[in-house]
Amino acid sequence: MDLPDDDHLNRSVTELGEPDALFRTSRGRLLAKLTLGIIVLLYGVVANYWWWVHGPATLGHIEIFLLIIVPLAGGGLLMHMYRERGLLVLIYPTGLLRLRRGEVDSFPWRDVSHARVKVQRVADVEMEYDADGTVLACWLPTEVPTFQLWNAVVTVSREDGLTVHFGPALTDYDQLAEAIQRRTFAAAWSLVWAGFLQGKTVQFGDIEASRTGLRYAGKFLPWTELKEMTVAQGKLSIKQTGKWLPWTLLDVYSIPNPHVLFALAMEARRIASAPPVPPLRKPKPRRDS
């Protein structure tokens, strides 16, 4: 792997070895987004001046979008790219390293309490199984937005509360989001699934999952009535069989470890819908004639 020339990066590679993957802020993308943000911000200043000083100075829905929302988006883009400058992310089998302007933070996978993913739409999660049908990995596929970079982010939190955010200013952001979800899933799934099978309740923020079904805000949804789980416009939609409206609608970014929740829901629904295994019948004793 061709690694960039950076003191902290070289030291990390020397002490820990070559990482499985390296992600960094793209200089070309940084300059392009900064230029776009400056242009949009200047447009807002000029447009507002002419509209309020020389124009009709009215304010409707179109004016709010063109004169307020668009310039604010340009300013948000500038702030986002400024925070992401000089960022390096190294993925190792044992954990994640975050390097940024002299700061070094480590996140061993075993010490990660949860990950959060902000994604706008997910029709089907990605899952991997081994030859025996055991779940190996699950992740929510992500997209790299062209302009609204704040609509995509992956957050990793350690058990001691330290939290970092990674956005699409990084090269191959979609691959980084997949890598983080894969590694955190592998670290958490065996304990989550074992506890679930033992009858323990698993918490995903305000959502509770147990052997019988899902609970949220005093509502209960049996696994046999779970129709599907999707993400649209950043909202997790849990749908119930035979119902038009979603059973619940939540901001997917508010849910810790959503990839684990999706895998748990799919496996629990599969078990709940499987036909019962008939008990073995003991052979009747033969009578000697």
N, C-alpha and C positions, 0 to 999 in steps of 0.2 A: 504494500500500500504506500503510495506517495504522500507523505505527511508534510504539512506546511511547516515553515521554519518559525517556531515559537518556543520561547524558553520553557514555559510551563508545560507545553505540549511535549517537548523533547524530554523533559524530566519525567513526565507521566509515562511515556513510552519506555524510557530507560528502566524505570522502577517496576512497571506493571506489564510490560510487553506490548506488542502491537494490538490495538483494539480490533474487535470484530467489525466495527463500523465507525466512521467518523463523519460528523455533520458540522457544518460551519456556515456562518453568514456569507452568502455570495456577494462579492464586491460589486459585480455587475448588477445583480438584482437590487442591492442596497442603493446604488446610485440611481437606477431607473425609478425605484419607488420614491426616493427622496426628490428627484426631479418632478415626478408626477404630483407629489404632495405640495411642492412649492408652487407649481403651476395652478393647481386647484385653489390653493390658498390665495394666490395673487388674483385669480379670477374672482374670488369672493370679495376681496377688498374693492376691486374696480367695479364689479357689478353692484355692490351695495352703495358705493359712492354715487354712481350715475343714477341708480334707481331712487335713492332717497333725496338726492340733491337736485338732480335735473329731471327725474322721471315723475310718474304719477304718485309714488310713495304710498301705494296700496299694498295690502298684505292678505293674500289668499293662500289656498293650498299649494298652488304651483309656485308662488313667490317664496313660501316657507321652504319648499324643497330646494329651489335654485339659489336662494339668498342665504339660507341658514344651514340646512342639512348638508349640502354639497361642500361648502367651505369647512364645516366642522369635520367632515369626513377627511378632507385634505389635511387638516391639523392633526387628526387622530392618526393618520398614516405617517406623518412626520414623527410624532412621538413614539409610535410603535417601532419604526425603523431605527430611531435613535437609541432606544433601549436595547435593541438586538445587536448593535454593532459589536464586533470583536468576539462574538460568542462561538464557543467550540463545545461540542458534545461528543463524548467518547463512550461507546457501548462495549462493555466487557462481559464475559460469561458470569462474573460475580457481581456486577453492578454497573452503574452509570457515573461518569465524571462530567462535571460542568465547569468549564473554564471561561472566565470573562474578565478581561482587563485586570489581571493580577489576582482575581478571586478563584479559589478552587473549592468545589463542593462535591462530596462523594455520596452516592446513594446505593449502598449494597441492596440487591434485590430482596434479601431476607429482612431488611429493615424498612422497606417501603410499606407504609400502612395502606395506601390506596393511590390510584391514578384516576384522573378525570379527563374526559375527552369532550371538547366542544366540536360538534360536527352538525352540519345543516340537514343532511338527509342520509338515511341508511335503509335500504329496502331489505337486504339480507346481510347478516353478519358472516364473516369468514371463519370457518372452523376446520380443524384438522384432527384426524383420528388415526390411531394405529391399526394394525391388522385385526386386533380383537375388538375394535369399536370403542376403545377408550379415548376420551377427549384429550388431545395433546395441546391444542392452542385454540384461542378464539380472540378475534379482534374486530373492531368497528372500522371499516375502510373509510379513509378520509380523503378530502379533496383540497387542493391548493387554490384558494380564492385569488382572483386577479387583482382586486382592489380592496375589498373589505377584509383585510388580514386579521382583524380582531374577531372575525366569525369562525376562526379555526385556532385551536390551541390545545396542547396536551399539558396537563399539570401532574407533577409527581410530588408526593408528600412522604416524608420520613415519619417514623413513629414518634420522634422527638418534636415534631411540628414544623420542621424546616420544609419549605415548599418552593419549587421552581416551576417556571412556565416556559414552554417552548412553542414558538409560533412559526408560521410559514415563511418568515424571513430566512429561515435556514434552508440550505439546499436539501432536496429530496425529503421535504417535510413529511410527505405521506409515508415514506419508508421509515422515518424516525418514529412516527406515531404507531406504526405497525410493530416496530421492534420493541418499543416500550410496553405495548399491550401484551405482546408475546411473552416477554420476560417476566412481567408482573403476574401474568396469568399462571405461568409455570410455577412461580413461587407460592401462589395462593391457592390454586385449584384443589390440590390433594387434601388440604386441611378443610377447605370449605365443603367439598363433596363428602368427605368422611363424616363431618359434623352433621351435614344435612341428612345423610342416610341413618344416622343415629337418632334422628328426631329433634336435633337442635334447630333453633330459629336463626337464620342468617340475616344480618342487617345490611341494607344498602341505603344508607341515609334514612329517609322516612318510610321506605319500603321494607317489608318483612317477608321473607320467604321461608316456608316450612314444608314438611312432607304433604300437608293437605292443600296448600295453595299460597296465594299472595294476599297480604294485608296492607292497606294504605288508608289513612284518614278514617278509620272505623269501618271500612268496606272490606269485604272478603271475596276473593276470586279463586274457586277451585281450579286445579291444573287441568281438569277435564273440560273446563269451559274457557280456557285461554285460547283465543283464536290466533293472534299474532302480536308481535312487538316490532314496531318500526320507529324510525326517526324522520320527522318532516319539519322543516323550518326550525330546527334546533330543539324540537319537542319530542320526548319519548311518548309514543302512543301505545297503550296497552289495550287491546280490544278483546271484548267478550263475545263468545259465540251467540249468534242470534240477536245481538244488539247493534243499533245503528251508530250510536255515539260511543266514543272510547270509554272504557272503564275508568281510566284516569289519563291525564295529560300532564307531563312534567318536563321541566327544562333538563335535558339530558346531561348538561354540564354540572347540575346540582347533585348528580348521583355518583357516589364513589364506586369505582370498579364496575362501570356499566358492562364491560365485556364479560366479566365473571357472571353478572346477573343474566345476561343473554344466554350464556352457556348453561347456567343452572336451570333457567326456565325451559330451555329446549330439552334438556335431559329429564327434568321432572315431568314435563308433559308426555315425553315418550314412555316413561315408566308408568304414568297414570293411565295412559291409553292402551297399554299392552294387555292382551287378554289374560285373564287369570290362569295360572297353571293348575290343572286338576291334581288333587292329591293322589298319591300312589295307592292303588288298591292291593291289599294283601291277598295272596292266593288262598283259596279255600283249601282246607286240609282234605286230602284224598282219603276216601273210605276203602278199606280193603274188602273185597267181595268174599 
